[in-house]
Amino acid sequence: MHYDDTNVFARILRREIPARFLHEDHLCAAFADVAPQAPVHFLVIPKRPIARLADANDTDKAVLGHLLFVAAEVARTLGVAEDGFRVVVNNGARAGQTVFHLHIHVLAGRAMAWPPG
């Protein structure tokens, strides 16, 4: 899939749109979701332009692992790691992806139902 650098997350990374950043390093950024679906809801995104998880390639292996590490690290910082949190990645429109910049949703602070969706 073609990556569109005008998407909202690319614009957040360029500081064109404000966000409440929780973490940032050379590979990724984590920030609060503007439409939270749980008391704690943040996103972790790579700085490298990857539209969907299915578009990642061999050179993205390290950043993909880093995204999950940062998700857990921010959850610990926010005090929700021990109680539990959910990690969600939507891949493609049919799965619910609306912004085509790979992103990990991290939700916590309430009981999560199963199955989701």
Residue pairs with C-beta under 8 A, 6 or more apart in sequence:
1 51
1 52
1 54
1 55
1 100
2 51
3 49
3 50
3 51
3 55
3 100
3 101
4 10
4 51
4 100
5 49
7 99
7 100
7 101
8 17
8 99
8 101
9 43
9 45
9 99
9 101
9 103
10 49
10 101
11 17
12 18
12 19
12 29
12 31
13 29
13 45
13 47
19 31
19 32
19 34
20 31
20 32
21 29
21 30
21 31
22 30
22 31
22 32
22 42
22 74
22 77
22 78
23 29
23 30
23 44
23 70
23 73
23 74
23 77
24 30
25 70
26 47
27 46
27 47
27 48
27 62
27 63
27 66
27 67
28 44
28 45
28 46
28 47
28 63
28 66
28 67
28 70
29 44
29 45
29 47
30 42
30 43
30 44
30 45
30 70
30 71
30 74
30 106
31 42
31 43
32 41
32 42
32 43
33 41
33 42
33 43
33 105
37 105
37 107
38 86
38 107
38 108
38 109
38 110
38 112
39 108
39 109
39 110
40 75
40 78
40 80
40 85
40 106
40 107
40 108
40 109
41 105
41 106
41 107
41 108
42 74
42 78
42 105
42 106
43 103
43 104
43 105
43 106
44 67
44 70
44 71
44 74
44 103
44 104
44 106
45 67
45 101
45 102
45 103
45 104
46 60
46 63
46 67
46 102
48 60
48 63
49 101
50 56
50 60
50 101
50 102
51 100
51 101
51 102
52 91
52 92
52 97
52 100
52 102
53 64
53 89
53 91
53 102
54 91
54 92
55 102
56 64
56 102
67 102
67 104
68 87
68 104
71 85
71 87
71 104
71 106
72 81
74 106
75 81
75 85
75 106
75 108
78 108
80 108
80 109
83 108
83 109
84 108
84 112
85 106
85 107
85 108
86 105
86 106
86 107
86 108
86 112
86 116
87 104
87 105
87 106
88 104
88 105
88 107
88 116
89 102
89 103
89 104
89 105
90 96
90 97
90 98
90 105
91 97
96 117
